[in-house]
Amino acid sequence: MIKHTIVHFEIPADDVRRAIQFYSRLFAWQFSAPPGNDDYWLIQVSEGEQDLGGGLMKRQDPSQVPVNYVQVESVVEYAARVEELGGQVIVPKMPVPGMGWFAQCKDTEGNIFALWESDASAA
C-alpha cells in the first residue's frame, strides 16, 4: 500500500536564476536541468535518492503558485474521488514519460495540489 505523502513540489519563479541562487544559498539545494529542457530545473534537497525533491520553473501565469504532488495508487481513481468530495480536476491525467502520471486538482478551499502515480511505462 502506498503512503499518501508529498513526493515532489514545484516552485514558480519570475527570475529563475535569482530563485536558484536564493534557494541554493539558503538551503544548499542542488539544481540541474534535465537533458533537453532548459525551462525546468530539478531540485535535489539532500543526498538520499528516496528523499523529497522538486522542480523550479519560469512562472507561466501571474497567479501560478507552488504545487505539492501527493503519491497515489491511481491518478484516475483519485481524480474521481477529488470530484466526489467537492474538489475539481483542473489538469487531467498527463504523462511524464518514463516516470509516471499526474493530474492537478483544486481542493474545496481553492488550494492547488497534484496527484502523482509512479509508472516507468508512462508515455
N, C-alpha and C positions, 0 to 999 in steps of 0.2 A: 504494500500500500504506500502510495506517495504522500509525503508530508506536504501540506499546502503552505509552503513557505515562499518568501520572496527569493527568487533566484537570479534576478537581473534588475537593473534600474537604468533609466535613461535621463540624461540632463541636456536640455536645450541651451544653447548659448548664442548670444548676439555676436560675440567675438571669440571664436573657438580657440585661437592661440592664447588669448588672455585667460580664458577659463582653464585651459590645460596648465598654464603657468600657476594659476591660483591654487588649483587642487593638488598639483604635484608638489608645490612648496608647502601647502598647508598639511596634507596628509601623507605625503610621499607616495601617492598613487602613480602607477606607471601607465602610460598611454601608448597605443600602437594602432596604426591604420591597417585594416585587413587588406590583403592584396587586391588591387584594382578598385579600391574605394577610398577616395580622399575626403569624402564628406562625412564619414562616420569613424569615430575613434573608439576602440575598445579600452576599457578601464580595468586594470588589474589592481585590486585593493590590497592584496597580500601575496605571499609566496605560494600558498597551497592551491592545488588545482580545483578542489571542491568548494573553495570559498566564493562568496558572493562577488560578482563582478558587474560591470556596467558598460554603458556607452555614452558618448558625448557627441552631439551633432549640432550643426548650424540650425538655429531656431527657424522654423518654417512658417510660423504664424505668430503674431504678437501675443496671442493668448495661449500659446503652447506651454505646457507645464511639465515638470518631471513626472515620470511614469514608473511605477513598480510592476514587475512581472511576477505572477504567482504560479508556481508549478501545479499542474492538474493532470489527471489521468487522460482526459479527453477534452479538447477545446470545444468540440461540437456539443458535448454533454453539458459542460459548464456554462457555455454561452446561452444555452436554452434555460438553464437554471437562473442565470442572471436576469433574463427577461421574466421568468415566472415569479421572481422575487421583487419585481418592480424596477429593476435596473434596465439599462439599454446597451445593446451592442452597437458601437459606433464605427468600428473597423472589423468587418467579418474575417473569418479564418483565412490566414495567409501563410504561405510557406517562407521559411528561412532555409534555403537549400542546404541540405546536408546536416542541418541542426535540429529543426523542428517546426512547429506551427504556433502562431499566436493570433489572438483577437484582442482588440482594445474595447473596453467597456466603460460605462459610467454607472456609478452606484446610485442609490436613492438620494444621496446628498449632493450629487453633481461632481463627485471626485472621479478622476480618470485612473484606471488601472488596466493591466493586461493579464490575459491568461496565457500560459506557456505550456506546451506539450512537447517534450523531447522526442525526436524521431529522426534518426540519421538518414532515413529514406525520403524525407520531405523534399519535394522538388517543385 
